[in-house]
Amino acid sequence: SAKNLQFEKAAQFRDEIFELRRLLALEEKTLGSGDLMPEDPVAVEEELA
């Protein structure tokens, strides 16, 4: 059904976001800024918009 397809799309999107955040966290650790507080995700999304 269309609802099921929408659910799968949402899950796929969530997985991609999760992977991007994981890579970003990994990159921040490499830069040595792991002790900083993570940014507000809403503020980050507004920057990217």
mmCIF file of the N, C-alpha and C atoms, coordinates in Angstrom:
data_MODEL
# 
_entry.id   MODEL 
# 
loop_
_atom_site.group_PDB 
_atom_site.id 
_atom_site.type_symbol 
_atom_site.label_atom_id 
_atom_site.label_alt_id 
_atom_site.label_comp_id 
_atom_site.label_asym_id 
_atom_site.label_entity_id 
_atom_site.label_seq_id 
_atom_site.pdbx_PDB_ins_code 
_atom_site.Cartn_x 
_atom_site.Cartn_y 
_atom_site.Cartn_z 
_atom_site.occupancy 
_atom_site.B_iso_or_equiv 
_atom_site.pdbx_formal_charge 
_atom_site.auth_seq_id 
_atom_site.auth_comp_id 
_atom_site.auth_asym_id 
_atom_site.auth_atom_id 
_atom_site.pdbx_PDB_model_num 
ATOM 1   N N  . SER A 1 1  ? 0.832  -1.202 0.000  1.00 0.00 ? 1  SER A N  1 
ATOM 2   C CA . SER A 1 1  ? 0.000  0.000  0.000  1.00 0.00 ? 1  SER A CA 1 
ATOM 3   C C  . SER A 1 1  ? 0.868  1.254  0.000  1.00 0.00 ? 1  SER A C  1 
ATOM 4   N N  . ALA A 1 2  ? 0.268  2.369  -0.300 1.00 0.00 ? 2  ALA A N  1 
ATOM 5   C CA . ALA A 1 2  ? 1.001  3.635  -0.351 1.00 0.00 ? 2  ALA A CA 1 
ATOM 6   C C  . ALA A 1 2  ? 1.556  4.003  1.025  1.00 0.00 ? 2  ALA A C  1 
ATOM 7   N N  . LYS A 1 3  ? 0.785  3.686  2.070  1.00 0.00 ? 3  LYS A N  1 
ATOM 8   C CA . LYS A 1 3  ? 1.216  4.010  3.431  1.00 0.00 ? 3  LYS A CA 1 
ATOM 9   C C  . LYS A 1 3  ? 2.478  3.223  3.791  1.00 0.00 ? 3  LYS A C  1 
ATOM 10  N N  . ASN A 1 4  ? 2.512  1.955  3.362  1.00 0.00 ? 4  ASN A N  1 
ATOM 11  C CA . ASN A 1 4  ? 3.669  1.118  3.640  1.00 0.00 ? 4  ASN A CA 1 
ATOM 12  C C  . ASN A 1 4  ? 4.905  1.648  2.915  1.00 0.00 ? 4  ASN A C  1 
ATOM 13  N N  . LEU A 1 5  ? 4.723  2.095  1.674  1.00 0.00 ? 5  LEU A N  1 
ATOM 14  C CA . LEU A 1 5  ? 5.827  2.645  0.892  1.00 0.00 ? 5  LEU A CA 1 
ATOM 15  C C  . LEU A 1 5  ? 6.370  3.903  1.563  1.00 0.00 ? 5  LEU A C  1 
ATOM 16  N N  . GLN A 1 6  ? 5.450  4.734  2.055  1.00 0.00 ? 6  GLN A N  1 
ATOM 17  C CA . GLN A 1 6  ? 5.841  5.963  2.734  1.00 0.00 ? 6  GLN A CA 1 
ATOM 18  C C  . GLN A 1 6  ? 6.657  5.634  3.988  1.00 0.00 ? 6  GLN A C  1 
ATOM 19  N N  . PHE A 1 7  ? 6.241  4.585  4.683  1.00 0.00 ? 7  PHE A N  1 
ATOM 20  C CA . PHE A 1 7  ? 6.948  4.161  5.888  1.00 0.00 ? 7  PHE A CA 1 
ATOM 21  C C  . PHE A 1 7  ? 8.362  3.701  5.544  1.00 0.00 ? 7  PHE A C  1 
ATOM 22  N N  . GLU A 1 8  ? 8.493  2.945  4.455  1.00 0.00 ? 8  GLU A N  1 
ATOM 23  C CA . GLU A 1 8  ? 9.813  2.467  4.038  1.00 0.00 ? 8  GLU A CA 1 
ATOM 24  C C  . GLU A 1 8  ? 10.714 3.621  3.641  1.00 0.00 ? 8  GLU A C  1 
ATOM 25  N N  . LYS A 1 9  ? 10.151 4.600  2.946  1.00 0.00 ? 9  LYS A N  1 
ATOM 26  C CA . LYS A 1 9  ? 10.922 5.776  2.552  1.00 0.00 ? 9  LYS A CA 1 
ATOM 27  C C  . LYS A 1 9  ? 11.424 6.522  3.791  1.00 0.00 ? 9  LYS A C  1 
ATOM 28  N N  . ALA A 1 10 ? 10.541 6.661  4.780  1.00 0.00 ? 10 ALA A N  1 
ATOM 29  C CA . ALA A 1 10 ? 10.898 7.361  6.012  1.00 0.00 ? 10 ALA A CA 1 
ATOM 30  C C  . ALA A 1 10 ? 12.009 6.618  6.748  1.00 0.00 ? 10 ALA A C  1 
ATOM 31  N N  . ALA A 1 11 ? 11.912 5.298  6.787  1.00 0.00 ? 11 ALA A N  1 
ATOM 32  C CA . ALA A 1 11 ? 12.930 4.497  7.460  1.00 0.00 ? 11 ALA A CA 1 
ATOM 33  C C  . ALA A 1 11 ? 14.270 4.613  6.741  1.00 0.00 ? 11 ALA A C  1 
ATOM 34  N N  . GLN A 1 12 ? 14.224 4.621  5.413  1.00 0.00 ? 12 GLN A N  1 
ATOM 35  C CA . GLN A 1 12 ? 15.444 4.748  4.617  1.00 0.00 ? 12 GLN A CA 1 
ATOM 36  C C  . GLN A 1 12 ? 16.080 6.116  4.864  1.00 0.00 ? 12 GLN A C  1 
ATOM 37  N N  . PHE A 1 13 ? 15.234 7.151  4.888  1.00 0.00 ? 13 PHE A N  1 
ATOM 38  C CA . PHE A 1 13 ? 15.704 8.508  5.130  1.00 0.00 ? 13 PHE A CA 1 
ATOM 39  C C  . PHE A 1 13 ? 16.352 8.609  6.504  1.00 0.00 ? 13 PHE A C  1 
ATOM 40  N N  . ARG A 1 14 ? 15.692 7.989  7.518  1.00 0.00 ? 14 ARG A N  1 
ATOM 41  C CA . ARG A 1 14 ? 16.220 8.006  8.884  1.00 0.00 ? 14 ARG A CA 1 
ATOM 42  C C  . ARG A 1 14 ? 17.583 7.318  8.948  1.00 0.00 ? 14 ARG A C  1 
ATOM 43  N N  . ASP A 1 15 ? 17.708 6.190  8.235  1.00 0.00 ? 15 ASP A N  1 
ATOM 44  C CA . ASP A 1 15 ? 18.979 5.469  8.220  1.00 0.00 ? 15 ASP A CA 1 
ATOM 45  C C  . ASP A 1 15 ? 20.080 6.315  7.600  1.00 0.00 ? 15 ASP A C  1 
ATOM 46  N N  . GLU A 1 16 ? 19.750 7.050  6.534  1.00 0.00 ? 16 GLU A N  1 
ATOM 47  C CA . GLU A 1 16 ? 20.744 7.903  5.884  1.00 0.00 ? 16 GLU A CA 1 
ATOM 48  C C  . GLU A 1 16 ? 21.173 9.028  6.810  1.00 0.00 ? 16 GLU A C  1 
ATOM 49  N N  . ILE A 1 17 ? 20.221 9.634  7.505  1.00 0.00 ? 17 ILE A N  1 
ATOM 50  C CA . ILE A 1 17 ? 20.530 10.698 8.464  1.00 0.00 ? 17 ILE A CA 1 
ATOM 51  C C  . ILE A 1 17 ? 21.437 10.153 9.568  1.00 0.00 ? 17 ILE A C  1 
ATOM 52  N N  . PHE A 1 18 ? 21.080 8.962  10.070 1.00 0.00 ? 18 PHE A N  1 
ATOM 53  C CA . PHE A 1 18 ? 21.858 8.334  11.131 1.00 0.00 ? 18 PHE A CA 1 
ATOM 54  C C  . PHE A 1 18 ? 23.302 8.117  10.677 1.00 0.00 ? 18 PHE A C  1 
ATOM 55  N N  . GLU A 1 19 ? 23.470 7.617  9.451  1.00 0.00 ? 19 GLU A N  1 
ATOM 56  C CA . GLU A 1 19 ? 24.800 7.358  8.908  1.00 0.00 ? 19 GLU A CA 1 
ATOM 57  C C  . GLU A 1 19 ? 25.585 8.659  8.755  1.00 0.00 ? 19 GLU A C  1 
ATOM 58  N N  . LEU A 1 20 ? 24.929 9.712  8.271  1.00 0.00 ? 20 LEU A N  1 
ATOM 59  C CA . LEU A 1 20 ? 25.599 11.000 8.112  1.00 0.00 ? 20 LEU A CA 1 
ATOM 60  C C  . LEU A 1 20 ? 26.052 11.549 9.459  1.00 0.00 ? 20 LEU A C  1 
ATOM 61  N N  . ARG A 1 21 ? 25.176 11.430 10.471 1.00 0.00 ? 21 ARG A N  1 
ATOM 62  C CA . ARG A 1 21 ? 25.540 11.922 11.806 1.00 0.00 ? 21 ARG A CA 1 
ATOM 63  C C  . ARG A 1 21 ? 26.710 11.122 12.379 1.00 0.00 ? 21 ARG A C  1 
ATOM 64  N N  . ARG A 1 22 ? 26.725 9.806  12.088 1.00 0.00 ? 22 ARG A N  1 
ATOM 65  C CA . ARG A 1 22 ? 27.809 8.952  12.571 1.00 0.00 ? 22 ARG A CA 1 
ATOM 66  C C  . ARG A 1 22 ? 29.132 9.382  11.934 1.00 0.00 ? 22 ARG A C  1 
ATOM 67  N N  . LEU A 1 23 ? 29.098 9.626  10.632 1.00 0.00 ? 23 LEU A N  1 
ATOM 68  C CA . LEU A 1 23 ? 30.304 10.053 9.931  1.00 0.00 ? 23 LEU A CA 1 
ATOM 69  C C  . LEU A 1 23 ? 30.771 11.412 10.437 1.00 0.00 ? 23 LEU A C  1 
ATOM 70  N N  . LEU A 1 24 ? 29.814 12.298 10.699 1.00 0.00 ? 24 LEU A N  1 
ATOM 71  C CA . LEU A 1 24 ? 30.140 13.631 11.188 1.00 0.00 ? 24 LEU A CA 1 
ATOM 72  C C  . LEU A 1 24 ? 30.794 13.548 12.567 1.00 0.00 ? 24 LEU A C  1 
ATOM 73  N N  . ALA A 1 25 ? 30.243 12.711 13.430 1.00 0.00 ? 25 ALA A N  1 
ATOM 74  C CA . ALA A 1 25 ? 30.800 12.531 14.769 1.00 0.00 ? 25 ALA A CA 1 
ATOM 75  C C  . ALA A 1 25 ? 32.210 11.964 14.682 1.00 0.00 ? 25 ALA A C  1 
ATOM 76  N N  . LEU A 1 26 ? 32.398 11.027 13.753 1.00 0.00 ? 26 LEU A N  1 
ATOM 77  C CA . LEU A 1 26 ? 33.701 10.420 13.544 1.00 0.00 ? 26 LEU A CA 1 
ATOM 78  C C  . LEU A 1 26 ? 34.710 11.482 13.108 1.00 0.00 ? 26 LEU A C  1 
ATOM 79  N N  . GLU A 1 27 ? 34.276 12.355 12.202 1.00 0.00 ? 27 GLU A N  1 
ATOM 80  C CA . GLU A 1 27 ? 35.135 13.413 11.682 1.00 0.00 ? 27 GLU A CA 1 
ATOM 81  C C  . GLU A 1 27 ? 35.508 14.393 12.784 1.00 0.00 ? 27 GLU A C  1 
ATOM 82  N N  . GLU A 1 28 ? 34.533 14.725 13.643 1.00 0.00 ? 28 GLU A N  1 
ATOM 83  C CA . GLU A 1 28 ? 34.797 15.648 14.742 1.00 0.00 ? 28 GLU A CA 1 
ATOM 84  C C  . GLU A 1 28 ? 35.809 15.057 15.711 1.00 0.00 ? 28 GLU A C  1 
ATOM 85  N N  . LYS A 1 29 ? 35.702 13.749 15.970 1.00 0.00 ? 29 LYS A N  1 
ATOM 86  C CA . LYS A 1 29 ? 36.665 13.084 16.848 1.00 0.00 ? 29 LYS A CA 1 
ATOM 87  C C  . LYS A 1 29 ? 38.062 13.186 16.261 1.00 0.00 ? 29 LYS A C  1 
ATOM 88  N N  . THR A 1 30 ? 38.158 12.985 14.936 1.00 0.00 ? 30 THR A N  1 
ATOM 89  C CA . THR A 1 30 ? 39.450 13.044 14.254 1.00 0.00 ? 30 THR A CA 1 
ATOM 90  C C  . THR A 1 30 ? 40.062 14.429 14.384 1.00 0.00 ? 30 THR A C  1 
ATOM 91  N N  . LEU A 1 31 ? 39.219 15.465 14.355 1.00 0.00 ? 31 LEU A N  1 
ATOM 92  C CA . LEU A 1 31 ? 39.705 16.835 14.462 1.00 0.00 ? 31 LEU A CA 1 
ATOM 93  C C  . LEU A 1 31 ? 40.047 17.195 15.910 1.00 0.00 ? 31 LEU A C  1 
ATOM 94  N N  . GLY A 1 32 ? 39.680 16.316 16.845 1.00 0.00 ? 32 GLY A N  1 
ATOM 95  C CA . GLY A 1 32 ? 40.026 16.541 18.233 1.00 0.00 ? 32 GLY A CA 1 
ATOM 96  C C  . GLY A 1 32 ? 39.080 17.482 18.946 1.00 0.00 ? 32 GLY A C  1 
ATOM 97  N N  . SER A 1 33 ? 37.870 17.663 18.426 1.00 0.00 ? 33 SER A N  1 
ATOM 98  C CA . SER A 1 33 ? 36.905 18.538 19.089 1.00 0.00 ? 33 SER A CA 1 
ATOM 99  C C  . SER A 1 33 ? 35.795 17.711 19.728 1.00 0.00 ? 33 SER A C  1 
ATOM 100 N N  . GLY A 1 34 ? 36.110 16.495 20.128 1.00 0.00 ? 34 GLY A N  1 
ATOM 101 C CA . GLY A 1 34 ? 35.113 15.607 20.703 1.00 0.00 ? 34 GLY A CA 1 
ATOM 102 C C  . GLY A 1 34 ? 34.602 16.076 22.051 1.00 0.00 ? 34 GLY A C  1 
ATOM 103 N N  . ASP A 1 35 ? 35.337 17.020 22.688 1.00 0.00 ? 35 ASP A N  1 
ATOM 104 C CA . ASP A 1 35 ? 34.913 17.484 24.005 1.00 0.00 ? 35 ASP A CA 1 
ATOM 105 C C  . ASP A 1 35 ? 33.886 18.611 23.909 1.00 0.00 ? 35 ASP A C  1 
ATOM 106 N N  . LEU A 1 36 ? 33.630 19.112 22.692 1.00 0.00 ? 36 LEU A N  1 
ATOM 107 C CA . LEU A 1 36 ? 32.641 20.166 22.519 1.00 0.00 ? 36 LEU A CA 1 
ATOM 108 C C  . LEU A 1 36 ? 31.236 19.587 22.572 1.00 0.00 ? 36 LEU A C  1 
ATOM 109 N N  . MET A 1 37 ? 30.289 20.401 23.007 1.00 0.00 ? 37 MET A N  1 
ATOM 110 C CA . MET A 1 37 ? 28.891 19.974 23.002 1.00 0.00 ? 37 MET A CA 1 
ATOM 111 C C  . MET A 1 37 ? 28.412 19.855 21.561 1.00 0.00 ? 37 MET A C  1 
ATOM 112 N N  . PRO A 1 38 ? 27.617 18.831 21.256 1.00 0.00 ? 38 PRO A N  1 
ATOM 113 C CA . PRO A 1 38 ? 27.069 18.731 19.903 1.00 0.00 ? 38 PRO A CA 1 
ATOM 114 C C  . PRO A 1 38 ? 26.138 19.901 19.623 1.00 0.00 ? 38 PRO A C  1 
ATOM 115 N N  . GLU A 1 39 ? 26.136 20.362 18.379 1.00 0.00 ? 39 GLU A N  1 
ATOM 116 C CA . GLU A 1 39 ? 25.287 21.492 18.019 1.00 0.00 ? 39 GLU A CA 1 
ATOM 117 C C  . GLU A 1 39 ? 23.814 21.097 18.039 1.00 0.00 ? 39 GLU A C  1 
ATOM 118 N N  . ASP A 1 40 ? 22.976 22.096 18.186 1.00 0.00 ? 40 ASP A N  1 
ATOM 119 C CA . ASP A 1 40 ? 21.536 21.872 18.115 1.00 0.00 ? 40 ASP A CA 1 
ATOM 120 C C  . ASP A 1 40 ? 21.182 21.427 16.698 1.00 0.00 ? 40 ASP A C  1 
ATOM 121 N N  . PRO A 1 41 ? 20.617 20.231 16.535 1.00 0.00 ? 41 PRO A N  1 
ATOM 122 C CA . PRO A 1 41 ? 20.319 19.735 15.180 1.00 0.00 ? 41 PRO A CA 1 
ATOM 123 C C  . PRO A 1 41 ? 19.392 20.660 14.398 1.00 0.00 ? 41 PRO A C  1 
ATOM 124 N N  . VAL A 1 42 ? 18.504 21.375 15.100 1.00 0.00 ? 42 VAL A N  1 
ATOM 125 C CA . VAL A 1 42 ? 17.601 22.299 14.402 1.00 0.00 ? 42 VAL A CA 1 
ATOM 126 C C  . VAL A 1 42 ? 18.401 23.441 13.795 1.00 0.00 ? 42 VAL A C  1 
ATOM 127 N N  . ALA A 1 43 ? 19.361 23.977 14.544 1.00 0.00 ? 43 ALA A N  1 
ATOM 128 C CA . ALA A 1 43 ? 20.192 25.066 14.047 1.00 0.00 ? 43 ALA A CA 1 
ATOM 129 C C  . ALA A 1 43 ? 21.014 24.602 12.849 1.00 0.00 ? 43 ALA A C  1 
ATOM 130 N N  . VAL A 1 44 ? 21.507 23.371 12.922 1.00 0.00 ? 44 VAL A N  1 
ATOM 131 C CA . VAL A 1 44 ? 22.294 22.820 11.822 1.00 0.00 ? 44 VAL A CA 1 
ATOM 132 C C  . VAL A 1 44 ? 21.442 22.703 10.572 1.00 0.00 ? 44 VAL A C  1 
ATOM 133 N N  . GLU A 1 45 ? 20.204 22.206 10.730 1.00 0.00 ? 45 GLU A N  1 
ATOM 134 C CA . GLU A 1 45 ? 19.316 22.048 9.579  1.00 0.00 ? 45 GLU A CA 1 
ATOM 135 C C  . GLU A 1 45 ? 19.000 23.399 8.956  1.00 0.00 ? 45 GLU A C  1 
ATOM 136 N N  . GLU A 1 46 ? 18.868 24.446 9.773  1.00 0.00 ? 46 GLU A N  1 
ATOM 137 C CA . GLU A 1 46 ? 18.581 25.776 9.237  1.00 0.00 ? 46 GLU A CA 1 
ATOM 138 C C  . GLU A 1 46 ? 19.772 26.292 8.451  1.00 0.00 ? 46 GLU A C  1 
ATOM 139 N N  . GLU A 1 47 ? 20.984 25.996 8.900  1.00 0.00 ? 47 GLU A N  1 
ATOM 140 C CA . GLU A 1 47 ? 22.181 26.396 8.169  1.00 0.00 ? 47 GLU A CA 1 
ATOM 141 C C  . GLU A 1 47 ? 22.230 25.720 6.815  1.00 0.00 ? 47 GLU A C  1 
ATOM 142 N N  . LEU A 1 48 ? 21.847 24.432 6.771  1.00 0.00 ? 48 LEU A N  1 
ATOM 143 C CA . LEU A 1 48 ? 21.904 23.666 5.534  1.00 0.00 ? 48 LEU A CA 1 
ATOM 144 C C  . LEU A 1 48 ? 20.790 24.045 4.572  1.00 0.00 ? 48 LEU A C  1 
ATOM 145 N N  . ALA A 1 49 ? 19.711 24.615 5.079  1.00 0.00 ? 49 ALA A N  1 
ATOM 146 C CA . ALA A 1 49 ? 18.550 24.932 4.236  1.00 0.00 ? 49 ALA A CA 1 
ATOM 147 C C  . ALA A 1 49 ? 18.867 26.040 3.238  1.00 0.00 ? 49 ALA A C  1 
# 
